[in-house]
Amino acid sequence: MLDEHLKLLSLLSEAKAKVMLFSYPNDLYNSLQWNTFDTKTNTMNNVNAKKQNLNGSISRIERCYYNYDPPLSAKIQDLS
């Protein structure tokens, strides 16, 4: 699985187009040194989450990585 992520990272780092990628925060994608923002999400399919919460969900942070400057009018909330 790591090989696929390394191939994707190589392709993304050379992309001429605007690219946006969501992932859990990790050192591999952090190495892109792109703009980022974090957003809180809830997972529903985690067996351990069902043990931790009555509704079976657990809060996680997902990070959006993007290789372009957002428009000045964009309002992006950073939770980091």
DSSP file with accessible surface (Angstrom, degrees, kcal/mol):
  #  RESIDUE AA STRUCTURE BP1 BP2  ACC     N-H-->O    O-->H-N    N-H-->O    O-->H-N    TCO  KAPPA ALPHA  PHI   PSI    X-CA   Y-CA   Z-CA
    1    1 A M     >        0   0  166      0, 0.0     4,-1.6     0, 0.0     3,-0.3   0.000 360.0 360.0 360.0 -36.5    0.0    0.0    0.0
    2    2 A L  H  >  +     0   0  111      1,-0.2     4,-2.6     2,-0.2     5,-0.2   0.885 360.0  60.2 -61.3 -36.3    2.9    2.4    0.7
    3    3 A D  H  > S+     0   0  110      1,-0.2     4,-2.3     2,-0.2    -1,-0.2   0.897 103.3  50.6 -58.3 -41.1    4.1    2.0   -2.9
    4    4 A E  H  > S+     0   0  117     -3,-0.3     4,-2.5     1,-0.2    -1,-0.2   0.900 110.5  48.9 -64.4 -39.7    0.8    3.3   -4.2
    5    5 A H  H  X S+     0   0   63     -4,-1.6     4,-2.8     2,-0.2    -2,-0.2   0.899 110.6  50.8 -67.3 -38.0    1.0    6.4   -1.9
    6    6 A L  H  X S+     0   0   75     -4,-2.6     4,-2.2     2,-0.2    -2,-0.2   0.902 110.9  48.8 -66.4 -38.6    4.6    7.0   -3.0
    7    7 A K  H  X S+     0   0  145     -4,-2.3     4,-2.4     2,-0.2    -2,-0.2   0.929 112.6  47.9 -64.6 -44.4    3.6    6.9   -6.6
    8    8 A L  H  X S+     0   0   62     -4,-2.5     4,-3.1     1,-0.2     5,-0.2   0.932 110.1  52.4 -61.9 -43.6    0.7    9.2   -6.0
    9    9 A L  H  X S+     0   0   25     -4,-2.8     4,-2.3     1,-0.2    -1,-0.2   0.913 109.1  50.0 -59.5 -41.4    3.0   11.6   -4.1
   10   10 A S  H  X S+     0   0   59     -4,-2.2     4,-0.8     2,-0.2    -1,-0.2   0.931 113.4  45.3 -63.0 -45.7    5.4   11.6   -7.0
   11   11 A L  H >X S+     0   0  120     -4,-2.4     3,-0.7     1,-0.2     4,-0.5   0.921 113.6  49.4 -64.4 -44.1    2.6   12.4   -9.5
   12   12 A L  H >< S+     0   0   21     -4,-3.1     3,-1.1     1,-0.2    -1,-0.2   0.882 104.6  57.6 -65.0 -37.6    1.0   15.1   -7.3
   13   13 A S  H 3< S+     0   0   74     -4,-2.3    -1,-0.2     1,-0.3    -2,-0.2   0.748 112.4  41.9 -67.9 -19.5    4.3   16.8   -6.7
   14   14 A E  H << S+     0   0  132     -4,-0.8    -1,-0.3    -3,-0.7    -2,-0.2   0.433  86.1 127.2-103.0  -0.9    4.8   17.3  -10.5
   15   15 A A    <<  -     0   0   38     -3,-1.1     4,-0.1    -4,-0.5    -3,-0.1  -0.295  42.0-166.6 -64.5 136.9    1.1   18.2  -11.3
   16   16 A K        +     0   0  205      2,-0.1    -1,-0.1    -2,-0.0     2,-0.1   0.619  68.8  78.6 -91.8 -18.3    0.6   21.4  -13.2
   17   17 A A  S    S-     0   0   65      1,-0.1     2,-0.3    51,-0.0    50,-0.1  -0.400  97.9 -89.0 -86.0 164.9   -3.2   21.4  -12.4
   18   18 A K        -     0   0  159     -2,-0.1     2,-0.4    48,-0.1    -1,-0.1  -0.611  51.0-167.9 -71.6 131.3   -4.8   22.5   -9.2
   19   19 A V        -     0   0   26     -2,-0.3    48,-1.6    -4,-0.1     2,-0.4  -0.977  15.7-173.8-129.0 138.3   -5.0   19.4   -6.9
   20   20 A M  E     +A   66   0A  93     -2,-0.4     2,-0.4    46,-0.2    46,-0.2  -1.000   9.2 179.5-130.3 131.5   -6.9   18.9   -3.7
   21   21 A L  E     -A   65   0A  37     44,-2.7    44,-3.4    -2,-0.4     2,-0.4  -0.998  14.1-153.8-135.6 131.9   -6.5   15.7   -1.6
   22   22 A F  E     +A   64   0A  96     -2,-0.4     2,-0.3    42,-0.2    42,-0.2  -0.891  31.8 138.3-105.3 138.2   -8.1   14.7    1.6
   23   23 A S  E     -A   63   0A  28     40,-2.1    40,-3.8    -2,-0.4     3,-0.1  -0.962  59.0 -83.1-160.1 166.9   -6.4   12.3    4.0
   24   24 A Y        -     0   0   80     -2,-0.3    38,-0.2    38,-0.2    36,-0.0  -0.586  69.4 -85.1 -71.9 144.9   -5.8   11.8    7.7
   25   25 A P        +     0   0   53      0, 0.0     2,-0.3     0, 0.0    -1,-0.1  -0.287  66.9 158.9 -54.1 133.1   -2.8   14.0    8.7
   26   26 A N     >  -     0   0   46      1,-0.1     4,-2.0    -3,-0.1     5,-0.2  -0.990  51.9-116.6-156.6 155.9    0.5   12.1    8.0
   27   27 A D  H  > S+     0   0  141     -2,-0.3     4,-1.3     1,-0.2    -1,-0.1   0.823 108.6  61.9 -64.3 -34.0    4.1   12.8    7.4
   28   28 A L  H >4 S+     0   0   44      1,-0.2     3,-0.5     2,-0.2    -1,-0.2   0.969 112.9  33.4 -60.1 -53.5    4.1   11.4    3.9
   29   29 A Y  H >4 S+     0   0    7      1,-0.2     3,-1.7     2,-0.2     5,-0.4   0.809 110.5  65.2 -75.9 -26.0    1.6   14.0    2.5
   30   30 A N  H >< S+     0   0   58     -4,-2.0     3,-1.7     1,-0.3    -1,-0.2   0.822  89.3  69.8 -61.3 -27.0    2.9   16.7    4.8
   31   31 A S  T << S+     0   0   71     -4,-1.3    -1,-0.3    -3,-0.5    -2,-0.2   0.677  81.4  73.6 -66.5 -15.7    6.1   16.4    2.8
   32   32 A L  T <  S-     0   0   22     -3,-1.7    -1,-0.3    -4,-0.2    -2,-0.2   0.783  91.2-147.3 -63.5 -27.0    4.3   18.0   -0.2
   33   33 A Q    <   +     0   0  177     -3,-1.7     2,-0.1    -4,-0.3    -2,-0.1   0.887  44.5 147.7  56.7  41.7    4.5   21.3    1.7
   34   34 A W        -     0   0   46     -5,-0.4    33,-0.2     1,-0.1    -1,-0.2  -0.454  58.1 -79.6 -92.4 173.0    1.2   22.4    0.2
   35   35 A N  E     -B   66   0A  63     31,-1.7    31,-2.5    -2,-0.1     2,-0.3  -0.439  57.3-173.5 -66.0 149.4   -1.5   24.5    1.8
   36   36 A T  E     -B   65   0A  49     29,-0.2     2,-0.3    -2,-0.1    29,-0.2  -0.962  22.1-175.1-143.1 157.9   -3.7   22.6    4.2
   37   37 A F  E     -B   64   0A  35     27,-1.4    27,-3.4    -2,-0.3     2,-0.3  -0.960  20.6-135.4-147.6 151.3   -6.7   22.9    6.4
   38   38 A D  E     -B   63   0A   9     -2,-0.3    41,-0.7    25,-0.2     2,-0.4  -0.810  16.5-172.0-106.4 148.2   -8.2   20.4    8.9
   39   39 A T  E     -B   62   0A  52     23,-2.8    23,-3.0    -2,-0.3     2,-0.4  -0.995  24.5-120.7-139.4 142.4  -11.8   19.4    9.3
   40   40 A K  E     +B   61   0A 133     -2,-0.4     2,-0.3    21,-0.2    21,-0.2  -0.687  37.0 175.9 -83.0 133.1  -13.4   17.3   12.0
   41   41 A T  E     -B   60   0A  32     19,-3.3    19,-2.9    -2,-0.4     2,-0.4  -0.856  24.1-131.9-129.5 167.6  -15.2   14.1   10.7
   42   42 A N  E     -B   59   0A  98     -2,-0.3     2,-0.3    17,-0.2    17,-0.2  -0.984  14.0-149.4-122.7 132.1  -17.0   11.2   12.2
   43   43 A T  E     -B   58   0A  26     15,-2.4    15,-1.2    -2,-0.4    -2,-0.0  -0.773  12.7-178.0 -96.8 148.7  -16.4    7.6   11.3
   44   44 A M  S    S+     0   0  104     -2,-0.3    -1,-0.1    13,-0.2     6,-0.0   0.547  70.5  60.9-120.3 -13.2  -19.2    5.1   11.4
   45   45 A N  S    S+     0   0  152      4,-0.0     2,-0.6     5,-0.0    12,-0.1   0.302  70.2 114.3-104.7  10.9  -17.6    1.7   10.5
   46   46 A N     >  -     0   0   58     10,-0.3     4,-1.5     1,-0.2     3,-0.1  -0.712  53.8-153.9 -89.0 122.2  -15.0    1.3   13.1
   47   47 A V  H  > S+     0   0  101     -2,-0.6     4,-0.9     1,-0.2     3,-0.3   0.919  98.2  50.5 -60.2 -42.3  -15.7   -1.6   15.5
   48   48 A N  H  > S+     0   0   91      1,-0.2     4,-1.1     2,-0.2     3,-0.4   0.853 103.8  59.5 -65.5 -32.3  -13.7    0.1   18.3
   49   49 A A  H  > S+     0   0    0      1,-0.2     4,-1.6     2,-0.2     3,-0.5   0.881  98.4  58.2 -63.5 -36.9  -15.7    3.2   17.8
   50   50 A K  H  < S+     0   0  128     -4,-1.5     6,-0.2     6,-0.3    -1,-0.2   0.834 105.7  50.3 -63.6 -29.1  -18.9    1.4   18.6
   51   51 A K  H  < S+     0   0  166     -4,-0.9    -1,-0.3    -3,-0.4    -2,-0.2   0.773 113.3  46.0 -76.3 -26.2  -17.4    0.4   21.9
   52   52 A Q  H  < S+     0   0  131     -4,-1.1     2,-0.4    -3,-0.5    -2,-0.2   0.667 117.2  34.5 -91.0 -18.2  -16.4    4.1   22.7
   53   53 A N    ><  -     0   0   73     -4,-1.6     3,-1.5    -5,-0.1    -1,-0.2  -0.998  69.8-131.0-144.4 140.1  -19.6    5.8   21.7
   54   54 A L  T 3  S+     0   0  185     -2,-0.4    -1,-0.1     1,-0.3    -4,-0.0   0.856 110.1  47.2 -61.3 -35.3  -23.3    5.0   21.9
   55   55 A N  T 3  S-     0   0  102      2,-0.1    -1,-0.3    -6,-0.1    -5,-0.1   0.441 113.8-115.3 -90.0   3.9  -24.0    5.9   18.3
   56   56 A G  S <  S+     0   0    7     -3,-1.5   -10,-0.3    -7,-0.3     2,-0.3   0.679  74.8 118.7  78.1  16.6  -21.0    4.0   17.0
   57   57 A S        -     0   0    7     -8,-0.2     2,-0.4    -7,-0.1    -1,-0.3  -0.800  43.5-162.5-116.4 158.7  -19.1    7.0   15.7
   58   58 A I  E     - B   0  43A  39    -15,-1.2   -15,-2.4    -2,-0.3     2,-0.3  -0.998  23.8-119.3-136.5 139.3  -15.7    8.4   16.6
   59   59 A S  E     + B   0  42A  67     -2,-0.4     2,-0.3   -17,-0.2   -17,-0.2  -0.615  37.0 171.5 -80.1 137.4  -14.4   11.9   15.8
   60   60 A R  E     - B   0  41A  97    -19,-2.9   -19,-3.3    -2,-0.3     2,-0.5  -0.931  30.6-120.6-136.9 162.4  -11.3   12.2   13.6
   61   61 A I  E     - B   0  40A  64     -2,-0.3     2,-0.4   -21,-0.2   -21,-0.2  -0.917  23.7-166.4-106.0 128.5   -9.5   15.0   11.9
   62   62 A E  E     - B   0  39A  52    -23,-3.0   -23,-2.8    -2,-0.5     2,-0.5  -0.898  10.8-143.8-109.2 146.4   -9.0   14.9    8.2
   63   63 A R  E     -AB  23  38A  44    -40,-3.8   -40,-2.1    -2,-0.4     2,-0.5  -0.924   1.1-147.7-112.7 134.6   -6.6   17.2    6.4
   64   64 A C  E     -AB  22  37A   0    -27,-3.4   -27,-1.4    -2,-0.5     2,-0.5  -0.886  13.5-164.4 -97.7 125.1   -7.1   18.8    3.0
   65   65 A Y  E     +AB  21  36A   2    -44,-3.4   -44,-2.7    -2,-0.5     2,-0.3  -0.940  13.8 172.0-107.1 131.4   -3.9   19.3    1.0
   66   66 A Y  E     -AB  20  35A  16    -31,-2.5   -31,-1.7    -2,-0.5   -46,-0.2  -1.000  30.3-147.7-145.6 144.8   -4.1   21.6   -1.9
   67   67 A N  S    S+     0   0   44    -48,-1.6     2,-0.3    -2,-0.3   -47,-0.1   0.058  72.9  66.4-101.0  24.8   -1.4   23.0   -4.2
   68   68 A Y  S    S-     0   0   57    -49,-0.2   -33,-0.1   -33,-0.1    -2,-0.1  -0.923  84.7 -99.2-140.8 162.7   -2.8   26.4   -5.0
   69   69 A D        -     0   0  132     -2,-0.3     3,-0.1     1,-0.0    -2,-0.1  -0.723  42.1-123.8 -82.8 130.8   -3.7   29.7   -3.3
   70   70 A P        -     0   0   44      0, 0.0    -1,-0.0     0, 0.0     6,-0.0  -0.364  35.4 -91.9 -70.6 153.2   -7.3   30.0   -2.4
   71   71 A P    >   -     0   0   83      0, 0.0     3,-1.8     0, 0.0     0, 0.0  -0.306  35.4-115.0 -59.6 150.5   -9.2   33.0   -3.7
   72   72 A L  T 3  S+     0   0  184      1,-0.3     0, 0.0    -3,-0.1     0, 0.0   0.810 116.2  56.8 -58.7 -27.9   -9.2   35.9   -1.3
   73   73 A S  T 3  S+     0   0  107      2,-0.1    -1,-0.3     0, 0.0     2,-0.2   0.612  83.5 107.1 -81.2  -9.8  -13.0   35.5   -0.9
   74   74 A A    <   -     0   0   45     -3,-1.8     2,-0.6     1,-0.1     0, 0.0  -0.457  57.5-154.1 -72.3 138.9  -12.7   31.9    0.3
   75   75 A K        +     0   0  206     -2,-0.2     2,-0.5     2,-0.0    -1,-0.1  -0.920  17.9 176.2-115.7 105.4  -13.3   31.3    3.9
   76   76 A I        -     0   0   67     -2,-0.6     2,-0.6    -6,-0.0    -2,-0.0  -0.944  21.5-143.5-112.2 123.3  -11.5   28.2    5.1
   77   77 A Q        -     0   0  152     -2,-0.5     2,-0.6   -40,-0.0   -39,-0.1  -0.764  10.9-155.8 -89.2 122.5  -11.7   27.3    8.7
   78   78 A D        -     0   0   83     -2,-0.6   -39,-0.1   -41,-0.1   -41,-0.1  -0.871  10.8-173.4-100.1 121.8   -8.5   25.8   10.0
   79   79 A L              0   0   75    -41,-0.7    -1,-0.1    -2,-0.6   -40,-0.1   0.403 360.0 360.0 -93.4   1.2   -8.9   23.6   13.1
   80   80 A S              0   0  106    -42,-0.1    -2,-0.1     0, 0.0   -42,-0.0  -0.248 360.0 360.0 -78.4 360.0   -5.2   23.0   13.7
